[in-house]
C-alpha cells in the first residue's frame, strides 16, 4: 500500500498509481493486494476522483481496462474516505471541531497531496465522479487551468441539494448510520440505512448483487462499528454543500465533458444545464452527454460504456501518449 504524508493538511493520504493485482472493492480493513507502479514519463496522466461514500478502489474497472493502459492512472482517497486518515489538527480544521469541510476544502487536500507526490505542476486530465468528485475535480481545474488538459465530470448533479435531501442525509442518515454501530458491544452493530445507500448509489438500475454488495459492504466496514462518527459526519457533509463560486468555474479552460447517467434520480436536466452554462471559459462550451442504464457511480456500474466515452473524448482533445517527448515528471 502507498501513502503520502501531507502535514500542511494534517493528513496521510492513500493513493493508487498504475496498480496491478487490484480486485473488486474490498471490505475496509482487509489487506489490499494492489501493487503500485512508477509513472511512465511518456504517458499522459489521468487523475480519478471518487464520489461520496466511495474509495479509490472503486476505479478498479478503469485500472484493469487494457484500453486505459495508455495512461498513467492515479486515484487518491479523500479525507473521511477509504484509507486516508487525519493525523493531526490544523489551524483551519482542529480535530475537536465539527468536520464541516466543503468539496473545495477537500480539493485543497488533493492539491497538497499532488504537490507532495511531485505532480503539482505536471499536466494532467481529471475525471471526477459524483457530487464530491466532480466538485473536487472542477476545483483542481480552476486553480491550475494551464495544468489541466481535459476535465470529465460524471454525475455532478445539482449545485446544491434540495432541503429535504440535505435533512434526509445529514440528519436522518447520520442518525441511522450511527444508531447501531456498537451493537451489543461485541462488534455486532450494523448500519440501518443500507437500503437508502443502495438507492443513492444505484438508483432504480437493475444490477447484479456481485456489483452492489462489495461497495455496500465497504461502506458498512468503513463507517460502521468501531469507527469514529467524525468520518461519517464529514463524509455526509458533502450533501450540505454550498453552490460553487461562478467566477471559479469560469476560470476552467480545459475541454470539458459532462456525463449525465440516466438513473441518477436526485439529478435533473436543469442541474446539468446549469453546470454546462457555468463553464464559460471552456472554448466552444462544455459537452453534455446522457448515458443510458447508468447510475451515479457510472464508472463502477457501467464501465465498458463509460471507459469508451472517456477514451473517445480524450482522443479528440489530443490527450494521447507521446513516445518522443516526456509528458510527466521523471
DRENMIDREN-655424 format. One record per residue (C-alpha): residue number from 1; residue in one letter; x, y, z. Coordinates in Angstrom, 3 decimals, padded with zeros to 6 digits. Each point is the difference from the previous one (the first is absolute). Layout:
pt num:NUM residuo:A xx:X yy:Y zz:Z .
...
This chain:
pt num:1 residuo:X xx:000.000 yy:000.000 zz:000.000 .
pt num:2 residuo:X xx:001.151 yy:003.546 zz:-000.726 .
pt num:3 residuo:X xx:-000.558 yy:003.081 zz:002.131 .
pt num:4 residuo:X xx:001.287 yy:003.548 zz:-000.228 .
pt num:5 residuo:X xx:000.292 yy:002.261 zz:003.039 .
pt num:6 residuo:X xx:-001.597 yy:003.427 zz:-000.414 .
pt num:7 residuo:X xx:000.800 yy:001.790 zz:003.282 .
pt num:8 residuo:X xx:-001.296 yy:003.362 zz:-001.210 .
pt num:9 residuo:X xx:-003.468 yy:-001.589 zz:-000.180 .
pt num:10 residuo:X xx:000.402 yy:-002.328 zz:002.990 .
pt num:11 residuo:X xx:-000.414 yy:-003.089 zz:-002.184 .
pt num:12 residuo:X xx:001.530 yy:-003.276 zz:-001.016 .
pt num:13 residuo:X xx:-001.446 yy:-000.571 zz:-003.481 .
pt num:14 residuo:X xx:-000.410 yy:-003.424 zz:-001.539 .
pt num:15 residuo:X xx:000.469 yy:-000.174 zz:-003.765 .
pt num:16 residuo:X xx:000.007 yy:-002.456 zz:-002.862 .
pt num:17 residuo:X xx:002.423 yy:000.570 zz:-002.875 .
pt num:18 residuo:X xx:000.017 yy:-002.274 zz:-003.047 .
pt num:19 residuo:X xx:-000.937 yy:-002.905 zz:002.298 .
pt num:20 residuo:X xx:000.024 yy:-003.644 zz:-000.929 .
pt num:21 residuo:X xx:-001.702 yy:-002.882 zz:001.794 .
pt num:22 residuo:X xx:-002.919 yy:002.247 zz:000.953 .
pt num:23 residuo:X xx:-003.219 yy:-001.933 zz:000.474 .
pt num:24 residuo:X xx:-003.480 yy:001.122 zz:000.937 .
pt num:25 residuo:X xx:-000.677 yy:002.465 zz:002.815 .
pt num:26 residuo:X xx:001.069 yy:-001.700 zz:003.228 .
pt num:27 residuo:X xx:-001.576 yy:000.280 zz:003.454 .
pt num:28 residuo:X xx:001.790 yy:002.744 zz:001.883 .
pt num:29 residuo:X xx:002.899 yy:-001.277 zz:002.099 .
pt num:30 residuo:X xx:000.769 yy:-002.965 zz:-002.217 .
pt num:31 residuo:X xx:003.501 yy:-000.067 zz:-001.474 .
pt num:32 residuo:X xx:000.122 yy:001.587 zz:-003.422 .
pt num:33 residuo:X xx:001.668 yy:-002.198 zz:-002.577 .
pt num:34 residuo:X xx:000.732 yy:002.743 zz:-002.529 .
pt num:35 residuo:X xx:003.578 yy:000.929 zz:-000.838 .
pt num:36 residuo:X xx:000.773 yy:003.539 zz:-001.140 .
pt num:37 residuo:X xx:002.381 yy:000.612 zz:-002.882 .
pt num:38 residuo:X xx:002.040 yy:003.042 zz:-001.085 .
pt num:39 residuo:X xx:-001.337 yy:002.540 zz:-002.447 .
pt num:40 residuo:X xx:001.008 yy:-000.402 zz:-003.614 .
pt num:41 residuo:X xx:001.391 yy:003.434 zz:-000.977 .
pt num:42 residuo:X xx:-001.196 yy:-000.490 zz:-003.586 .
pt num:43 residuo:X xx:-003.643 yy:-000.606 zz:000.900 .
pt num:44 residuo:X xx:-002.579 yy:002.648 zz:000.898 .
pt num:45 residuo:X xx:-001.458 yy:000.060 zz:003.509 .
pt num:46 residuo:X xx:-003.676 yy:-000.542 zz:000.785 .
pt num:47 residuo:X xx:-000.950 yy:000.821 zz:003.595 .
pt num:48 residuo:X xx:-003.104 yy:-001.838 zz:001.229 .
pt num:49 residuo:X xx:-001.998 yy:001.645 zz:002.817 .
pt num:50 residuo:X xx:-002.594 yy:-002.162 zz:001.763 .
pt num:51 residuo:X xx:-003.401 yy:001.010 zz:001.332 .
pt num:52 residuo:X xx:-001.650 yy:000.135 zz:003.412 .
pt num:53 residuo:X xx:-000.035 yy:-003.279 zz:001.992 .
pt num:54 residuo:X xx:002.545 yy:-001.482 zz:-002.420 .
pt num:55 residuo:X xx:003.739 yy:-000.646 zz:-000.276 .
pt num:56 residuo:X xx:002.753 yy:-000.015 zz:-002.627 .
pt num:57 residuo:X xx:-000.469 yy:-003.774 zz:-000.232 .
pt num:58 residuo:X xx:-003.356 yy:000.730 zz:-001.664 .
pt num:59 residuo:X xx:001.994 yy:000.717 zz:-003.168 .
pt num:60 residuo:X xx:001.227 yy:-003.569 zz:-000.402 .
pt num:61 residuo:X xx:-001.967 yy:-000.327 zz:-003.308 .
pt num:62 residuo:X xx:002.130 yy:002.879 zz:-001.329 .
pt num:63 residuo:X xx:003.319 yy:-001.226 zz:001.424 .
pt num:64 residuo:X xx:-000.644 yy:-003.446 zz:-001.476 .
pt num:65 residuo:X xx:-001.191 yy:001.139 zz:-003.446 .
pt num:66 residuo:X xx:002.716 yy:-000.712 zz:-002.617 .
pt num:67 residuo:X xx:-001.274 yy:002.958 zz:-002.063 .
pt num:68 residuo:X xx:001.055 yy:002.365 zz:002.792 .
pt num:69 residuo:X xx:003.534 yy:-001.383 zz:000.263 .
pt num:70 residuo:X xx:001.000 yy:002.862 zz:-002.300 .
pt num:71 residuo:X xx:-000.348 yy:002.310 zz:003.015 .
pt num:72 residuo:X xx:001.596 yy:000.370 zz:003.387 .
pt num:73 residuo:X xx:-002.993 yy:-000.525 zz:002.298 .
pt num:74 residuo:X xx:000.024 yy:001.499 zz:003.499 .
pt num:75 residuo:X xx:-002.739 yy:000.077 zz:002.655 .
pt num:76 residuo:X xx:000.082 yy:001.383 zz:003.547 .
pt num:77 residuo:X xx:-002.251 yy:-000.778 zz:002.955 .
pt num:78 residuo:X xx:-001.636 yy:003.226 zz:001.162 .
pt num:79 residuo:X xx:-000.140 yy:001.162 zz:003.614 .
pt num:80 residuo:X xx:-002.634 yy:-002.022 zz:001.912 .
pt num:81 residuo:X xx:000.130 yy:-002.704 zz:-002.679 .
pt num:82 residuo:X xx:001.827 yy:-003.250 zz:-000.633 .
pt num:83 residuo:X xx:003.421 yy:-000.405 zz:001.590 .
pt num:84 residuo:X xx:000.916 yy:003.686 zz:000.303 .
pt num:85 residuo:X xx:000.270 yy:001.110 zz:003.630 .
pt num:86 residuo:X xx:000.149 yy:003.281 zz:001.873 .
pt num:87 residuo:X xx:003.312 yy:000.009 zz:001.860 .
pt num:88 residuo:X xx:000.052 yy:003.374 zz:001.735 .
pt num:89 residuo:X xx:-002.160 yy:003.074 zz:000.544 .
pt num:90 residuo:X xx:000.542 yy:002.989 zz:-002.242 .
pt num:91 residuo:X xx:-000.663 yy:003.644 zz:000.763 .
pt num:92 residuo:X xx:-002.917 yy:000.077 zz:-002.410 .
pt num:93 residuo:X xx:-001.590 yy:-003.301 zz:001.048 .
pt num:94 residuo:X xx:000.842 yy:-001.053 zz:003.572 .
pt num:95 residuo:X xx:-000.991 yy:-003.568 zz:000.748 .
pt num:96 residuo:X xx:-002.237 yy:001.067 zz:002.881 .
pt num:97 residuo:X xx:-002.261 yy:002.015 zz:-002.331 .
pt num:98 residuo:X xx:-002.753 yy:-001.344 zz:-002.265 .
pt num:99 residuo:X xx:001.439 yy:-001.274 zz:-003.309 .
pt num:100 residuo:X xx:-001.852 yy:002.471 zz:-002.223 .
pt num:101 residuo:X xx:002.394 yy:-000.213 zz:-002.923 .
pt num:102 residuo:X xx:-001.255 yy:001.204 zz:-003.372 .
pt num:103 residuo:X xx:000.807 yy:-001.865 zz:-003.227 .
pt num:104 residuo:X xx:002.406 yy:002.843 zz:-000.770 .
pt num:105 residuo:X xx:001.777 yy:-000.597 zz:003.325 .
pt num:106 residuo:X xx:000.450 yy:-003.621 zz:-001.031 .
pt num:107 residuo:X xx:001.201 yy:001.272 zz:-003.382 .
pt num:108 residuo:X xx:002.751 yy:001.842 zz:001.867 .
pt num:109 residuo:X xx:000.869 yy:-003.301 zz:001.714 .
pt num:110 residuo:X xx:000.404 yy:-001.556 zz:-003.445 .
pt num:111 residuo:X xx:002.120 yy:002.892 zz:-001.237 .
pt num:112 residuo:X xx:002.308 yy:-000.291 zz:003.010 .
pt num:113 residuo:X xx:000.253 yy:-003.773 zz:-000.522 .
pt num:114 residuo:X xx:000.860 yy:000.476 zz:-003.694 .
pt num:115 residuo:X xx:002.730 yy:002.437 zz:001.026 .
pt num:116 residuo:X xx:001.335 yy:-002.531 zz:002.513 .
pt num:117 residuo:X xx:000.113 yy:-002.584 zz:-002.803 .
pt num:118 residuo:X xx:001.935 yy:002.412 zz:-002.217 .
pt num:119 residuo:X xx:-002.941 yy:000.495 zz:-002.365 .
pt num:120 residuo:X xx:-001.127 yy:003.497 zz:000.933 .
pt num:121 residuo:X xx:001.080 yy:001.573 zz:-003.292 .
pt num:122 residuo:X xx:-000.254 yy:-003.002 zz:-002.304 .
pt num:123 residuo:X xx:-002.598 yy:-000.013 zz:-002.784 .
pt num:124 residuo:X xx:-002.887 yy:-002.370 zz:000.647 .
pt num:125 residuo:X xx:-003.607 yy:-000.741 zz:-000.847 .
pt num:126 residuo:X xx:-002.531 yy:-000.372 zz:002.805 .
pt num:127 residuo:X xx:-003.073 yy:-002.214 zz:000.314 .
pt num:128 residuo:X xx:-002.363 yy:000.791 zz:002.874 .
pt num:129 residuo:X xx:-002.797 yy:-002.354 zz:001.073 .
pt num:130 residuo:X xx:-003.175 yy:000.887 zz:001.870 .
pt num:131 residuo:X xx:-000.785 yy:003.117 zz:002.019 .
pt num:132 residuo:X xx:003.282 yy:000.023 zz:001.907 .
pt num:133 residuo:X xx:002.339 yy:-001.146 zz:-002.758 .
pt num:134 residuo:X xx:-001.287 yy:002.456 zz:-002.605 .
pt num:135 residuo:X xx:000.307 yy:002.958 zz:002.377 .
pt num:136 residuo:X xx:003.545 yy:-001.023 zz:000.981 .
pt num:137 residuo:X xx:000.940 yy:-000.509 zz:-003.651 .
pt num:138 residuo:X xx:-001.443 yy:003.345 zz:-001.100 .
pt num:139 residuo:X xx:001.810 yy:001.751 zz:002.872 .
pt num:140 residuo:X xx:003.328 yy:-001.513 zz:-001.075 .
pt num:141 residuo:X xx:-000.651 yy:001.044 zz:-003.606 .
pt num:142 residuo:X xx:-000.880 yy:003.549 zz:001.104 .
pt num:143 residuo:X xx:003.063 yy:000.617 zz:002.174 .
pt num:144 residuo:X xx:002.431 yy:-001.394 zz:-002.604 .
pt num:145 residuo:X xx:-001.672 yy:000.572 zz:-003.393 .
pt num:146 residuo:X xx:003.253 yy:-000.198 zz:-001.980 .
pt num:147 residuo:X xx:000.865 yy:-003.337 zz:001.602 .
pt num:148 residuo:X xx:-003.356 yy:-001.602 zz:-000.866 .
pt num:149 residuo:X xx:-000.152 yy:-001.619 zz:-003.438 .
pt num:150 residuo:X xx:-003.603 yy:-001.254 zz:000.214 .
pt num:151 residuo:X xx:-002.777 yy:-000.218 zz:002.578 .
pt num:152 residuo:X xx:-002.689 yy:-002.699 zz:000.272 .
pt num:153 residuo:X xx:-002.894 yy:000.451 zz:002.432 .
pt num:154 residuo:X xx:-002.164 yy:-003.087 zz:000.527 .
pt num:155 residuo:X xx:-003.279 yy:000.508 zz:001.837 .
pt num:156 residuo:X xx:000.653 yy:003.433 zz:001.533 .
pt num:157 residuo:X xx:-003.720 yy:000.326 zz:000.782 .
pt num:158 residuo:X xx:-001.201 yy:003.417 zz:001.102 .
pt num:159 residuo:X xx:002.116 yy:002.787 zz:001.494 .
pt num:160 residuo:X xx:-001.834 yy:-000.440 zz:003.303 .
pt num:161 residuo:X xx:-002.327 yy:-002.703 zz:001.264 .
pt num:162 residuo:X xx:-003.661 yy:000.575 zz:000.789 .
pt num:163 residuo:X xx:-000.624 yy:000.752 zz:003.703 .
pt num:164 residuo:X xx:-001.823 yy:-003.302 zz:000.443 .
pt num:165 residuo:X xx:003.031 yy:-001.881 zz:-001.345 .
pt num:166 residuo:X xx:002.375 yy:001.920 zz:002.289 .
pt num:167 residuo:X xx:-002.115 yy:-000.843 zz:003.057 .
pt num:168 residuo:X xx:-000.539 yy:-003.559 zz:-001.124 .
pt num:169 residuo:X xx:003.745 yy:-000.592 zz:-000.296 .
pt num:170 residuo:X xx:001.685 yy:002.182 zz:002.631 .
pt num:171 residuo:X xx:-002.629 yy:-000.614 zz:002.709 .
pt num:172 residuo:X xx:-001.972 yy:-003.179 zz:-000.734 .
pt num:173 residuo:X xx:002.795 yy:-001.989 zz:-001.680 .
pt num:174 residuo:X xx:002.513 yy:001.129 zz:002.597 .
pt num:175 residuo:X xx:-002.252 yy:-001.181 zz:002.800 .
pt num:176 residuo:X xx:-000.580 yy:-003.325 zz:-001.729 .
pt num:177 residuo:X xx:003.680 yy:-000.461 zz:-000.841 .
pt num:178 residuo:X xx:000.982 yy:000.451 zz:003.624 .
pt num:179 residuo:X xx:-002.963 yy:-001.570 zz:001.791 .
pt num:180 residuo:X xx:001.134 yy:-003.618 zz:000.129 .
pt num:181 residuo:X xx:003.723 yy:000.424 zz:-000.592 .
pt num:182 residuo:X xx:000.999 yy:-001.550 zz:003.317 .
pt num:183 residuo:X xx:-002.611 yy:-002.753 zz:000.022 .
pt num:184 residuo:X xx:000.201 yy:-001.770 zz:003.330 .
pt num:185 residuo:X xx:003.597 yy:001.058 zz:000.464 .
pt num:186 residuo:X xx:001.113 yy:-003.151 zz:-001.778 .
pt num:187 residuo:X xx:000.443 yy:001.369 zz:-003.499 .
pt num:188 residuo:X xx:-003.456 yy:-001.099 zz:-001.114 .
pt num:189 residuo:X xx:-001.224 yy:003.474 zz:-000.954 .
pt num:190 residuo:X xx:-001.221 yy:000.626 zz:-003.532 .
pt num:191 residuo:X xx:-000.927 yy:003.316 zz:-001.551 .
pt num:192 residuo:X xx:-003.718 yy:000.489 zz:-000.500 .
pt num:193 residuo:X xx:-000.090 yy:001.871 zz:-003.316 .
pt num:194 residuo:X xx:001.510 yy:-002.448 zz:-002.478 .
pt num:195 residuo:X xx:-003.230 yy:000.097 zz:-002.025 .
pt num:196 residuo:X xx:000.351 yy:003.792 zz:-000.330 .
pt num:197 residuo:X xx:003.660 yy:-000.357 zz:-000.960 .
pt num:198 residuo:X xx:-000.940 yy:-002.607 zz:-002.598 .
pt num:199 residuo:X xx:-002.565 yy:002.406 zz:-001.436 .
pt num:200 residuo:X xx:002.510 yy:002.876 zz:-000.117 .
pt num:201 residuo:X xx:002.822 yy:-002.015 zz:-001.553 .
pt num:202 residuo:X xx:-002.009 yy:-002.036 zz:-002.502 .
pt num:203 residuo:X xx:-003.403 yy:001.673 zz:-000.311 .
pt num:204 residuo:X xx:-002.586 yy:-002.124 zz:-001.807 .
pt num:205 residuo:X xx:002.633 yy:-001.658 zz:-002.167 .
pt num:206 residuo:X xx:-000.329 yy:-003.766 zz:-000.159 .
pt num:207 residuo:X xx:003.466 yy:-001.165 zz:000.911 .
pt num:208 residuo:X xx:001.708 yy:-003.172 zz:001.169 .
pt num:209 residuo:X xx:000.441 yy:-000.566 zz:003.720 .
pt num:210 residuo:X xx:003.626 yy:-000.842 zz:-000.813 .
pt num:211 residuo:X xx:000.435 yy:003.678 zz:-000.858 .
pt num:212 residuo:X xx:-002.195 yy:001.465 zz:002.723 .
pt num:213 residuo:X xx:001.057 yy:-001.954 zz:003.052 .
pt num:214 residuo:X xx:003.772 yy:000.697 zz:000.042 .
pt num:215 residuo:X xx:-000.553 yy:003.769 zz:000.018 .
pt num:216 residuo:X xx:-002.756 yy:-000.195 zz:002.618 .
pt num:217 residuo:X xx:002.181 yy:-002.244 zz:002.167 .
pt num:218 residuo:X xx:002.917 yy:002.403 zz:-000.362 .
pt num:219 residuo:X xx:-002.268 yy:002.805 zz:001.222 .
pt num:220 residuo:X xx:-001.130 yy:-002.116 zz:002.948 .
pt num:221 residuo:X xx:003.527 yy:-000.916 zz:001.039 .
pt num:222 residuo:X xx:001.381 yy:003.519 zz:-000.593 .
pt num:223 residuo:X xx:-002.629 yy:001.930 zz:001.952 .
pt num:224 residuo:X xx:-001.701 yy:-002.620 zz:002.153 .
pt num:225 residuo:X xx:000.937 yy:-001.593 zz:003.316 .
pt num:226 residuo:X xx:003.303 yy:001.146 zz:001.480 .
pt num:227 residuo:X xx:000.443 yy:003.117 zz:-002.138 .
pt num:228 residuo:X xx:-000.192 yy:003.633 zz:001.007 .
pt num:229 residuo:X xx:-003.187 yy:001.927 zz:-000.573 .
pt num:230 residuo:X xx:002.225 yy:002.868 zz:-001.160 .
pt num:231 residuo:X xx:000.709 yy:-001.799 zz:-003.287 .
pt num:232 residuo:X xx:-003.693 yy:-000.754 zz:-000.522 .
pt num:233 residuo:X xx:-000.934 yy:003.628 zz:000.654 .
pt num:234 residuo:X xx:002.755 yy:001.354 zz:-002.247 .
pt num:235 residuo:X xx:-000.866 yy:-002.411 zz:-002.796 .
pt num:236 residuo:X xx:-003.685 yy:000.918 zz:000.016 .
pt num:237 residuo:X xx:000.664 yy:003.759 zz:000.214 .
pt num:238 residuo:X xx:000.545 yy:000.064 zz:-003.781 .
pt num:239 residuo:X xx:-003.783 yy:-000.173 zz:-000.348 .
pt num:240 residuo:X xx:-000.280 yy:003.322 zz:001.881 .
pt num:241 residuo:X xx:002.445 yy:001.687 zz:-002.391 .
pt num:242 residuo:X xx:-000.421 yy:003.583 zz:-001.113 .
pt num:243 residuo:X xx:-000.127 yy:000.921 zz:-003.686 .
pt num:244 residuo:X xx:003.423 yy:000.335 zz:-001.658 .
pt num:245 residuo:X xx:001.357 yy:003.470 zz:-000.667 .
pt num:246 residuo:X xx:-000.904 yy:000.883 zz:-003.588 .
pt num:247 residuo:X xx:003.158 yy:002.058 zz:-000.463 .
pt num:248 residuo:X xx:001.996 yy:-003.101 zz:000.953 .
pt num:249 residuo:X xx:-001.808 yy:-002.193 zz:-002.537 .
pt num:250 residuo:X xx:000.558 yy:002.699 zz:-002.625 .
pt num:251 residuo:X xx:003.774 yy:-000.454 zz:000.420 .
pt num:252 residuo:X xx:-000.197 yy:-003.548 zz:-001.370 .
pt num:253 residuo:X xx:001.323 yy:000.000 zz:-003.558 .
pt num:254 residuo:X xx:000.592 yy:-003.711 zz:-000.614 .
pt num:255 residuo:X xx:-002.284 yy:-001.868 zz:-002.417 .
pt num:256 residuo:X xx:-002.777 yy:-001.352 zz:002.213 .
pt num:257 residuo:X xx:-002.364 yy:-002.945 zz:-000.306 .
pt num:258 residuo:X xx:-003.032 yy:-000.359 zz:002.288 .
pt num:259 residuo:X xx:-001.559 yy:-003.460 zz:000.203 .
pt num:260 residuo:X xx:-003.599 yy:-000.269 zz:001.241 .
pt num:261 residuo:X xx:-000.957 yy:-003.563 zz:001.087 .
pt num:262 residuo:X xx:-003.617 yy:-000.900 zz:-000.650 .
pt num:263 residuo:X xx:-000.516 yy:-001.526 zz:003.474 .
pt num:264 residuo:X xx:001.302 yy:002.908 zz:002.067 .
pt num:265 residuo:X xx:-003.384 yy:000.631 zz:001.593 .
pt num:266 residuo:X xx:001.024 yy:003.070 zz:002.059 .
pt num:267 residuo:X xx:001.300 yy:001.834 zz:-003.077 .
pt num:268 residuo:X xx:-001.896 yy:001.872 zz:-002.701 .
pt num:269 residuo:X xx:000.489 yy:001.304 zz:-003.504 .
pt num:270 residuo:X xx:-000.205 yy:003.517 zz:001.455 .
pt num:271 residuo:X xx:002.885 yy:-000.775 zz:002.348 .
pt num:272 residuo:X xx:002.197 yy:-001.327 zz:-002.794 .
pt num:273 residuo:X xx:-000.797 yy:003.003 zz:-002.181 .
pt num:274 residuo:X xx:000.974 yy:002.243 zz:002.919 .
pt num:275 residuo:X xx:003.405 yy:-001.656 zz:000.137 .
pt num:276 residuo:X xx:000.427 yy:000.284 zz:-003.768 .
pt num:277 residuo:X xx:-000.996 yy:003.685 zz:-000.067 .
pt num:278 residuo:X xx:002.367 yy:000.872 zz:002.848 .
pt num:279 residuo:X xx:003.131 yy:-001.273 zz:-001.759 .
pt num:280 residuo:X xx:000.315 yy:003.181 zz:-002.021 .
pt num:281 residuo:X xx:003.783 yy:-000.208 zz:-000.390 .
pt num:282 residuo:X xx:-000.062 yy:-003.298 zz:-001.877 .
pt num:283 residuo:X xx:000.618 yy:000.662 zz:-003.716 .
pt num:284 residuo:X xx:-003.121 yy:-001.021 zz:-001.906 .
pt num:285 residuo:X xx:-001.763 yy:-000.798 zz:003.273 .
pt num:286 residuo:X xx:-000.184 yy:-003.225 zz:001.975 .
pt num:287 residuo:X xx:-001.447 yy:-003.112 zz:-001.624 .
pt num:288 residuo:X xx:-002.966 yy:-001.684 zz:001.697 .
pt num:289 residuo:X xx:-000.647 yy:-003.699 zz:-000.706 .
pt num:290 residuo:X xx:-002.773 yy:-002.170 zz:001.436 .
pt num:291 residuo:X xx:000.984 yy:-003.558 zz:000.943 .
pt num:292 residuo:X xx:-002.779 yy:-002.583 zz:-000.043 .
pt num:293 residuo:X xx:-000.213 yy:-002.784 zz:002.601 .
pt num:294 residuo:X xx:002.528 yy:001.688 zz:002.305 .
pt num:295 residuo:X xx:-000.189 yy:001.126 zz:003.639 .
pt num:296 residuo:X xx:001.895 yy:002.621 zz:002.035 .
pt num:297 residuo:X xx:003.138 yy:-002.165 zz:000.162 .
pt num:298 residuo:X xx:-000.052 yy:-000.647 zz:-003.740 .
pt num:299 residuo:X xx:003.716 yy:-000.842 zz:-000.182 .
pt num:300 residuo:X xx:-000.808 yy:-002.939 zz:002.286 .
pt num:301 residuo:X xx:-003.429 yy:-001.100 zz:-001.214 .
pt num:302 residuo:X xx:000.422 yy:000.585 zz:-003.744 .
pt num:303 residuo:X xx:003.784 yy:000.057 zz:-000.567 .
pt num:304 residuo:X xx:000.091 yy:-001.351 zz:-003.546 .
pt num:305 residuo:X xx:-002.138 yy:002.827 zz:-001.364 .
pt num:306 residuo:X xx:001.508 yy:002.714 zz:002.183 .
pt num:307 residuo:X xx:003.590 yy:-000.994 zz:-000.754 .
pt num:308 residuo:X xx:-000.706 yy:000.100 zz:-003.740 .
pt num:309 residuo:X xx:-001.605 yy:003.451 zz:000.244 .
pt num:310 residuo:X xx:002.890 yy:001.297 zz:002.113 .
pt num:311 residuo:X xx:002.601 yy:-001.367 zz:-002.408 .
pt num:312 residuo:X xx:-001.798 yy:001.445 zz:-003.011 .
pt num:313 residuo:X xx:-000.177 yy:003.407 zz:001.679 .
pt num:314 residuo:X xx:003.661 yy:000.022 zz:001.054 .
pt num:315 residuo:X xx:001.021 yy:-001.130 zz:-003.465 .
pt num:316 residuo:X xx:-001.898 yy:002.878 zz:-001.617 .
pt num:317 residuo:X xx:001.815 yy:002.413 zz:002.322 .
pt num:318 residuo:X xx:003.377 yy:-001.382 zz:-001.016 .
pt num:319 residuo:X xx:000.706 yy:-001.458 zz:003.442 .
pt num:320 residuo:X xx:001.950 yy:-002.956 zz:-001.332 .
pt num:321 residuo:X xx:003.359 yy:-001.623 zz:000.755 .
pt num:322 residuo:X xx:003.039 yy:001.751 zz:-001.436 .
pt num:323 residuo:X xx:002.894 yy:-002.426 zz:-000.367 .
pt num:324 residuo:X xx:002.551 yy:002.715 zz:-000.813 .
pt num:325 residuo:X xx:-000.690 yy:002.740 zz:002.549 .
pt num:326 residuo:X xx:-000.468 yy:-000.787 zz:003.718 .
pt num:327 residuo:X xx:-003.469 yy:001.052 zz:001.141 .
pt num:328 residuo:X xx:000.497 yy:-000.345 zz:003.757 .
pt num:329 residuo:X xx:002.681 yy:000.242 zz:002.653 .
pt num:330 residuo:X xx:002.835 yy:-002.536 zz:-000.226 .
